[in-house]
Amino acid sequence: MSILTFPERGKWGKSAWRGNCSGHIYRALFEQYRPGVFVDPMVGSGTSVEVAAEMGIEAFGLDLHSGFNILRDSIVQAVGKEADMVFSHPPYHDMIVYSGQVWGLPHQDDLSRCVNDEDFLEKLQVALLNQREATKPGGMYGLLIGDLRRDGQYKSYQADCIARMPKAELASLVIKAQHNCVSDSKQYSKMKHMRIMHEYIILWSKPKGAAISVLADLATMAQQQAIALKATWKAVVRQALVSLGGKASLEAIYSKIADAAPDRLVGNENWQSKVRQTLQMIGKPIERGVWSIQ
Ligand SMILES: C[S@@+](CC[C@H](N)C(=O)[O-])C[C@H]1O[C@@H](n2cnc3c(N)ncnc32)[C@H](O)[C@@H]1O
């Protein structure tokens, strides 16, 4: 089932640990994938490993609170072997701050203490690559992650995670209903948008013939991102032409894009040459300095 809902968290882990997850979720994952060896590198109060132990699965729980730092330490080295499943439940950016609040002193590498979204997503990608490396070829890696709305903006961390990992390895996306959030007590009658009541379980499978070198895999990801960027340029330039009536001078195209583009793009001197390169692909010169859609 690609929708999971468990109002009870069960007896596993600590109910007082903020942002913990129902043990039934892990049970459902283990029943589906039957891992022999399981690792949770952000184990929190230990819910996942308690469920695993009960099901006879060899399980390893690591966490910053007990000295393992997913941004600096290799999971596979900490555990001593690869696992069939490496599944984490990271903080959802700073929705709940862990170090210094749920445990111990503030820690600079705590994923709940990132300075902004980009910082959080960059670190989350490092964490996922670390998990991937610790997964046996043919095994599964993934995470439980929630989205959040801040200052009227919807931040879809699940979408960012999917975009930053190898497309060909995405294996499953499951919706988990959220129960008993602290925000349940707030007044929702005047909310502009629907209240977020779900999280996501994202699972990737590490291919059997995964590249011998991790770097080769990363090169594939960089290529995937370069292709997406090229496609974005094509879409932006095409839309500028469409909006200018199907044909326009280079100057008009530049100014249309500059109007709509964020400052960061226009501040980059290369952007006009990117537009010209893209026009060679999707446009047709109809007279000197004037382009139409191909
Ligand atoms: C959402 S909680 C996990 C809750 C767990 N699923 C449970 O049921 O108790 C996220 C955990 O990630 C840990 N964490 C944050 N940054 C980390 C890092 N750099 N390395 C390892 N663990 C980290 C936090 O200490 C926290 O325990």
The ligand as an SDF file (V2000), in Angstrom:
LIG
                    3D

 27 29  0  0  0  0  0  0  0  0999 V2000
   13.4460   13.0790   13.5690 C   0  0  0  0  0  0  0  0  0  0  0  0
   14.7200   12.5760   14.6800 S   0  0  0  0  0  0  0  0  0  0  0  0
   14.6660   10.8220   14.5450 C   0  0  0  0  0  0  0  0  0  0  0  0
   13.5380   10.2510   15.3610 C   0  0  0  0  0  0  0  0  0  0  0  0
   13.4300    8.7290   15.3520 C   0  0  0  0  0  0  0  0  0  0  0  0
   12.8740    8.2490   14.0920 N   0  0  0  0  0  0  0  0  0  0  0  0
   12.5770    8.2680   16.5020 C   0  0  0  0  0  0  0  0  0  0  0  0
   11.5140    7.6450   16.2660 O   0  0  0  0  0  0  0  0  0  0  0  0
   12.9370    8.5160   17.6620 O   0  0  0  0  0  0  0  0  0  0  0  0
   16.1670   13.0910   13.8180 C   0  0  0  0  0  0  0  0  0  0  0  0
   17.4840   12.7250   14.4480 C   0  0  0  0  0  0  0  0  0  0  0  0
   18.5470   13.1250   13.5720 O   0  0  0  0  0  0  0  0  0  0  0  0
   19.6960   13.3590   14.3630 C   0  0  0  0  0  0  0  0  0  0  0  0
   20.7170   14.1140   13.6170 N   0  0  0  0  0  0  0  0  0  0  0  0
   20.7210   15.4360   13.2680 C   0  0  0  0  0  0  0  0  0  0  0  0
   21.8700   15.7670   12.6240 N   0  0  0  0  0  0  0  0  0  0  0  0
   22.6070   14.6320   12.5390 C   0  0  0  0  0  0  0  0  0  0  0  0
   23.8910   14.3380   12.0020 C   0  0  0  0  0  0  0  0  0  0  0  0
   24.6650   15.2810   11.4260 N   0  0  0  0  0  0  0  0  0  0  0  0
   24.3540   13.0550   12.0900 N   0  0  0  0  0  0  0  0  0  0  0  0
   23.6040   12.0880   12.6910 C   0  0  0  0  0  0  0  0  0  0  0  0
   22.3870   12.3150   13.2370 N   0  0  0  0  0  0  0  0  0  0  0  0
   21.8750   13.5650   13.1620 C   0  0  0  0  0  0  0  0  0  0  0  0
   19.1190   14.1090   15.5580 C   0  0  0  0  0  0  0  0  0  0  0  0
   19.9830   14.0180   16.6810 O   0  0  0  0  0  0  0  0  0  0  0  0
   17.7800   13.3760   15.7830 C   0  0  0  0  0  0  0  0  0  0  0  0
   17.8980   12.4040   16.7860 O   0  0  0  0  0  0  0  0  0  0  0  0
  1  2  1  0
  2  3  1  0
  2 10  1  0
  3  4  1  0
  4  5  1  0
  5  6  1  0
  5  7  1  0
  7  8  2  0
  7  9  1  0
 10 11  1  0
 11 12  1  0
 11 26  1  0
 12 13  1  0
 13 14  1  0
 13 24  1  0
 14 15  1  0
 14 23  1  0
 15 16  2  0
 16 17  1  0
 17 18  1  0
 17 23  2  0
 18 19  1  0
 18 20  2  0
 20 21  1  0
 21 22  2  0
 22 23  1  0
 24 25  1  0
 24 26  1  0
 26 27  1  0
M  CHG  2   2   1   9  -1
M  END
$$$$
